[in-house]
Amino acid sequence: MTATNDPARGIDPRSPRFGAAITTVLLAATVVLTLIPTTWPIGIALLAVIVVLFAIGGIAGIRRHPYGALFRRLVRPKLGPPAELEAPEPPTFAQQVGLVITALALVLALVWVPYAAPVGAAIALVAAFLNAVFDVCIGCLLYVWLVRAGVFRQRSAV
């Protein structure tokens, strides 16, 4: 998305896609589970786990996300080096967007707003799916657009 030449700062762009693939599966399960009354509590618990995972990536930074640790330990050693490194700020911002959407869905579901959990999970699912399958990170694009528009300055690495 946004390449960097600084190997100390850059991340392997395949790592966020790996995480997005896992997130896609978890969010799909959340949508199904929260649509069935008997499995609704399980779906809400899964949504809470997803909120925590987005919080780790969005607050601690994409480098500290548990999926990144899995990628570095299990997947990365089996792959060749990436063609280029990616700046960590856009995927970290994407995690923050995911956090806002899923946390809002969770809170609304817990105060009994009908269909809040499956709708919020479905919105996040679309974004995660686009990233995992097509390498289109909506949160990353939003970050770049906001920086270019001067809404906020590009942050330093988290």
C-alpha positions as CSV (number, residue, x, y, z in Angstrom):
1,M,0.0,0.0,0.0
2,T,2.6,2.6,1.1
3,A,6.1,1.3,0.5
4,T,9.1,2.2,2.6
5,N,12.8,1.6,2.1
6,D,13.6,1.5,5.8
7,P,14.0,-2.1,6.8
8,A,14.0,-1.2,10.5
9,R,10.5,0.4,10.1
10,G,8.9,-1.6,7.3
11,I,6.7,-4.7,7.6
12,D,6.2,-7.6,5.3
13,P,3.0,-6.6,3.4
14,R,1.9,-10.3,3.4
15,S,1.5,-10.3,7.1
16,P,-1.6,-8.0,7.3
17,R,-3.1,-10.1,4.5
18,F,-2.5,-13.2,6.5
19,G,-4.2,-11.6,9.5
20,A,-7.1,-10.4,7.3
21,A,-7.7,-14.0,6.1
22,I,-8.0,-15.2,9.7
23,T,-10.2,-12.2,10.6
24,T,-12.4,-13.0,7.6
25,V,-13.1,-16.5,8.9
26,L,-13.7,-15.3,12.4
27,L,-16.1,-12.6,11.3
28,A,-18.0,-14.9,9.0
29,A,-18.5,-17.2,11.9
30,T,-19.6,-14.3,14.0
31,V,-22.2,-13.2,11.5
32,V,-23.7,-16.7,11.4
33,L,-23.6,-17.3,15.1
34,T,-25.2,-13.9,15.9
35,L,-28.0,-14.6,13.5
36,I,-29.1,-17.8,15.3
37,P,-30.8,-17.1,18.6
38,T,-29.4,-20.2,20.3
39,T,-25.8,-19.4,19.3
40,W,-26.1,-15.6,19.8
41,P,-24.0,-15.6,23.1
42,I,-21.2,-17.6,21.4
43,G,-21.2,-15.1,18.5
44,I,-21.1,-12.2,20.9
45,A,-18.2,-13.8,22.8
46,L,-16.4,-14.2,19.4
47,L,-17.1,-10.6,18.5
48,A,-15.6,-9.6,21.8
49,V,-12.4,-11.5,21.0
50,I,-12.2,-9.9,17.6
51,V,-12.6,-6.4,19.3
52,V,-9.7,-7.3,21.5
53,L,-7.6,-8.4,18.6
54,F,-8.4,-5.1,16.7
55,A,-7.5,-3.2,19.9
56,I,-4.1,-4.8,20.1
57,G,-3.3,-4.1,16.4
58,G,-4.8,-0.6,16.6
59,I,-3.4,0.6,19.9
60,A,-0.2,-1.4,20.3
61,G,0.6,-1.3,16.6
62,I,0.4,-3.7,13.8
63,R,3.8,-5.2,14.7
64,R,2.5,-6.3,18.0
65,H,-0.6,-8.0,16.7
66,P,-0.9,-11.7,17.5
67,Y,-1.5,-12.6,13.8
68,G,1.8,-10.9,13.0
69,A,3.6,-13.1,15.5
70,L,2.0,-16.2,13.9
71,F,3.0,-15.0,10.5
72,R,6.6,-14.3,11.5
73,R,7.0,-17.6,13.3
74,L,5.1,-20.1,11.1
75,V,4.6,-18.5,7.6
76,R,7.4,-16.1,6.9
77,P,10.2,-18.7,7.2
78,K,8.6,-20.7,4.3
79,L,8.4,-17.7,2.0
80,G,10.9,-15.7,0.1
81,P,11.6,-12.1,1.0
82,P,8.9,-9.6,0.1
83,A,9.4,-7.5,-3.0
84,E,9.1,-4.4,-0.9
85,L,8.3,-3.4,2.7
86,E,5.2,-1.6,3.8
87,A,4.9,1.3,6.2
88,P,3.2,0.2,9.4
89,E,1.0,3.2,9.8
90,P,-1.8,2.4,7.2
91,P,-2.4,-1.2,8.5
92,T,-2.3,0.1,12.1
93,F,-5.0,2.7,11.1
94,A,-7.0,0.0,9.4
95,Q,-6.9,-2.0,12.7
96,Q,-8.3,1.2,14.4
97,V,-11.1,1.4,11.9
98,G,-11.9,-2.3,12.5
99,L,-11.8,-1.6,16.2
100,V,-14.3,1.2,16.0
101,I,-16.7,-0.8,13.8
102,T,-16.6,-4.0,15.8
103,A,-16.6,-2.3,19.2
104,L,-19.6,-0.2,18.2
105,A,-21.4,-3.4,17.0
106,L,-20.6,-5.2,20.2
107,V,-21.8,-2.3,22.5
108,L,-25.0,-1.9,20.5
109,A,-25.6,-5.7,20.6
110,L,-25.1,-5.7,24.3
111,V,-27.8,-3.0,24.8
112,W,-30.1,-5.2,22.6
113,V,-30.1,-3.2,19.4
114,P,-31.4,-5.8,16.9
115,Y,-29.0,-7.1,14.3
116,A,-26.2,-4.8,15.5
117,A,-23.7,-7.6,15.9
118,P,-24.2,-9.4,12.5
119,V,-24.4,-6.1,10.6
120,G,-21.2,-4.7,12.2
121,A,-19.4,-8.0,11.8
122,A,-20.5,-8.1,8.1
123,I,-19.2,-4.6,7.4
124,A,-15.8,-5.6,8.9
125,L,-16.0,-8.9,7.1
126,V,-16.3,-7.2,3.7
127,A,-13.2,-5.1,4.5
128,A,-11.2,-8.1,5.8
129,F,-12.2,-10.2,2.8
130,L,-11.2,-7.5,0.3
131,N,-7.8,-7.3,2.0
132,A,-7.2,-11.0,2.3
133,V,-8.3,-12.0,-1.2
134,F,-7.7,-8.9,-3.4
135,D,-5.0,-7.0,-1.4
136,V,-7.4,-4.0,-1.1
137,C,-7.1,-2.5,2.3
138,I,-9.9,-0.1,2.8
139,G,-8.5,1.3,6.1
140,C,-5.1,1.8,4.5
141,L,-6.6,3.7,1.6
142,L,-8.6,5.8,4.0
143,Y,-5.4,6.5,5.9
144,V,-3.6,7.7,2.7
145,W,-6.6,9.8,1.7
146,L,-6.8,11.5,5.1
147,V,-3.1,12.3,5.1
148,R,-3.3,13.7,1.6
149,A,-6.3,15.8,2.6
150,G,-4.4,17.1,5.6
151,V,-7.0,15.8,8.1
152,F,-4.1,14.5,10.1
153,R,-0.3,14.2,9.7
154,Q,1.3,10.9,8.9
155,R,2.2,9.3,12.3
156,S,5.5,7.9,13.1
157,A,5.8,4.1,13.5
158,V,4.0,2.6,16.5
